[in-house]
Each structure stands twice: as structure tokens, then as C-alpha cells.
Amino acid sequence: MLGKIARRGLLALTAIGLATGNSPVGQGVAEAGENGPLLEVHGSTTVSRNVLIPNKEKLDKATGRTIHVLANGSSKGVLALIKGKADVAMISAPFEDVRASVERKSPGTIGNVQLIQHRIGAVKTRFIVHPSNPIRSISEDQLRDVLLGKIVNWRALGGPDMPIVVFTTKPGKGLRSLVEKKFLGGQSIVASAQELAGLQQVVQVIGQARHGIGFVNEPRLNKSVAVLPGHAVEQPLILVTKGQPDADTQALIKAMSELAPS
């Protein structure tokens, strides 16, 4: 009886962790789930939100394991993998960029660790403005100049006379790094950009700020914002393992590849 109660308590903690991203299971408190040892998968909120969480029951069944998800960012996921706190890391930026970010934050951590990437899919990143903004046609060069702070007023683009404010996530976040590398040619977004905690906040703020502009991946879009057509950046969805994956992890990679957007 006590064993059943303890197991139910563990499963409850796991469920709380999936909802909040702050589970004590992710801190190493619990080591087993309903199907034996937990399969710890940490990292990108984009991979978690778009592939893993919506299909968790299917993935548990495919692997024969209880998967515990800690969505805490690409770099943190890779760091947890290296330190043995995660079995698989999720990343949503080019592998080499995430690797470089980990090295900058924790020099020498990777060392000779063999990290292997497994691409499972991709989502598109779109540039967004407030629905009341009349600007819908903008060239790639103009959009680039907006993000770099070279164009600072919507009037210069044929819109109303009001300053342009760029809203984005903090430096080093997967999607921002991707846009800076792929769309801005390695240049940084204008220093005056307003930095927000996450992509959900970017959508919420631009849905209220008439002068705002930003970018999010397609699954985050809703009717509170308008998309600037014709511009997109592909965001990769990748799993990372330390060395060659075992049978359970191979099953996870295969199943997520079949379920992920492409």
C-alpha cells in the first residue's frame, strides 16, 4: 500500500513538472516512474511545446519509459546532458550555435564529450506587428534595417508617424540567436530593443503595442497580432545525445521525427 501511495506521489510531481517546468524531478529528487527509470528530456521550450508535450502519451508508449520534460532553454538542456542530469537535450537553434553558447557560459564544460545531434523537424519564424499597423508590405532590406535600428520611425515605411520599438527575447535565446545569424548576417538586434522573458510575452506585448515589431515561431501566432507576409526564418527542432543513443532514446528520436512539423 505504501509503495502504491509513493508511486502516485511521484507521478503527481512529474505532472506538476510538465505544467510548470520547475519539477523537483528535474532536480534529481525522483529517479523512477511508472515504467521504470525516468527518461529525462531537458531543453528547448519550442521543441517541448510543439512536439513532446502534445504527444507525451504516445512517446511514453513508444519508448516504454515515463518521459520527464524540463523545458528550460536549449543551452541549459545541453548543459544538463553533459552533466548527466538529462538523457536527451532539446534545442531549437543550430547545433554549433548552442554549443558555442554553452562554451561561453561554462568554459571547458564540453571538453571531449561526444555530442550528437538528431534533427527531427522545423518550424517557421514569422515577423509580427500590431493589427492596427497599416504596414504589410516591407522589403527584406527594410525589415533588416528596422531590426538593426537603422529605420526608427514607421513613417519612413509609409506608416504613421510613431517610433518603432523592437520587442524580442534576451540575448542568447535560441530564436533570437537564429534570427541574428540567419536573417541579420551575424549582426545583433538594435540595443534599444525591449527584451522580454519569452516568446509568449512577445506576442502579448505586440498585441497591445501599436508601435511594436517582433518575431515568433508560427505555433505562437494568434489573432492579437498581424504577420508581415513574405518573410520567414526556418527554426530547426533538434534532439542531442551524449554519444550514440540507446534503444529507448532511438525510439524517442524516431517517434518525435514522425510527429514533428517539417
N, C-alpha and C positions, 0 to 999 in steps of 0.2 A: 504493500500500500504506500509506504513512504517513498519507494522508488518511483511509483507512478506519479505521486504528487511532485517529486523533484523534477521529473521529466516534463510535466506540464508547466512547471515554473520556468524551466529553461526555454521551452517553446514560446512561452509568453514573452520572455525577454528578447528572444530572436525577433518576434513580430514587432515589438516596440522598436527595436533597432532598425528594421526595414522602414518604418514610418518616419523615424527621426534622424537616422544617420548617426546617433550617439549611443548605440547599444553597448553595454558593458561586455557583450560577447566579443565585439570588435577590439576590446582592450585585453582580450586574453583571459577573461574570467571564466567563461564556459568553453568546454572543449569537445562536447559531443551533442549531436542532435538526434532526431527520431530514427535516422538511418545510419547511425554510427558517427564518426568524426565529422565535424562541420567542414564544408568546403568554403574557405574564406575567400571572398572576391571583393577587393577594395579598389577605389579609384574614381574615375570619371562619372560625374552626375549625368552626363549626356548618354553614355552607354547604359548606365543603370536605368535611367528614366525611359529610354526608348526601346530597350531590348530585354534587360534582365527582369526588372520588377513586373512588367506586364505579363511575363511568361514564366514566372518563377515556378509554378507548379509543374509545368511541362519540363523545365530544366532540372528540377529536383528528380523527376521521374527518369529523365534521360541519363542522368549521372548516377542514380542510385544513392545520392547523398543529399543531405539537407544543406542548401546553399545559404550562407550568411553574407549579406551585402552591406558594405560600408561605403557610401557614396561621399567621398571626401576630397575629390580632385585627383587629376592624373598623376601629378608628381608625388603626392602623398601615397597613392596606390603603389607606385613603383618602389618607393622607399620602404613601404610595409612588406612588399615582396622580397626585397633584398634582405631585410632584417628577419625574415621568417615569420612575420605576423600575418601574411596573406599567402594563399596558394596561387592566386591569379591577380594580376593588376589590370584594370580597365583604363585605357587612355583614349582621348579624342583629339589629339594633335599629332603631327608627325613624330614618329618614334625618336628620331635623333634630337628633336627639339625638347621633348620631355626628358630624355636622358641628360641633355646639357643643363636643363633647369635643375635636375636633381644634383648634378655635379656642382653647380654654382651654390646651391643651398647647403649641401653637405659634401664638401670636397673629400675625395678619396673613398666615398661610400661604395661606389660601384666596383672599383678596382678590377679584378679579373672575373667578376661574376658574369656568367653567360646569360644574357637576357635575350629571349627570342620573341619576336612579335608575330601575331597571328591576326591579320586583317579580317574582320567579319562583315563589314559593310560601310556605309557612309550616309551622312545627311547633308542637306544643303543649308548654307547660311544665307540669310536674306537681310537687306538693309531696310530699316523701317523709320517712318516719321509719324507725326500725329495726323489723324484723318482729316483735320481741317486745313492742313497744309496743302495748297494747290499744286505744289511741285510734284510731278510724277515722271517727267522726262528729264533725265540728267545723264550726262556722258560719264564714262568711266574715269576720265581725267578730272572732271569736275568733282565727282564723288571722292576721288583720292585727295584732291586739294581741300575738300571740306574736312576730311578726317585728319589731314596734316595741319589744319589751321591756316591754310593759305586763302581760303574763302571763308569769311567770318559773318556774312550777313545774307539772309535769304533773298534780299533784293537783287544781289549780284547774279542770282539764278532765275530771275523773273518772278520771284515770290514777294511776300510782304516785307516791309522794312522792319525787320527784327533780327537780333543777333542769333547766330547758330550756336547751339550748345550740343556737344557730342556727349552721349552717355554710354558708358562701357563698363566692363568688369575691371578688376585690378590687374596691374602688370603681372605677367607670368601665368595667368589663367589660360587654359587650353585654346578657347575660341579666339580670344584677343591675340594671342601669340600667332595663331594661324592666319588671321586677317593681316596682321602686321607683316608676316613673312610672305604670304602668297599674294595679297592684294596691294600692299604698300611697298613691296620690294625690299623688305627688311627695315623700313623706317618705322619710327614709333608714332603712335597716335598723339595728337596735339596735347601738350602738357596741361592745358586748361580743361581737358575733358573731365566730366564728373564721373567719378568711379563709384560703382555700386557693388553690392555684395555678390550678386549673381544675375543670371540671365532673366529670371522671373522678375526681378526688380527693374531690369532694363525695360521690359515690356510694360510693366505697371507705370513707371515714370513717364515714358514717352506717350503712353495713353492719356496722360494728363498735361504734358508739356507741349504747347503749340510750337515752340521754337526748337524742339529736340530732334535728334537723329541718333541712330544706333544700329546694332546688328545682333541678331539672334538666330539660332537654328530653327528650321521650319516647324518642328513639332511644338515650339513655344508660341507660335503666332496665334493671335485671336483677333476678334473684331474691334478691339480697342486701338489698334494701330493699323497703318497703311504701309504696304510694301512698295518700294521703288522697283519697278519692273526692269528686267534685263540684266540684273547684276546678282551674281551668286558665287559663293566660295564653297567648295566641297570640304566637308569636315569628316575625316576618317574615324571609324569606330574600330578599335584595336584591343585585343587581349594580349597580355605579356606574361610569359612564364620564365621561371628560372631553370634553364636547361630544357631538355625535351619534356613535354608534358606526359604525365602518367595516363593510364586508361580512362580514369574518371574525368580528368581535365580535357583529354582529347574528345570525350563525349560532349563535354560542355562547349568546347570550341565549335564542334560540328553542328550542334543544335542551335547555338546562337547565330552561326553563319546562315543557317536556313531561315531564322526568324528576323534577322536584322534588315532594315531598309538598305537598298543598294542604289 
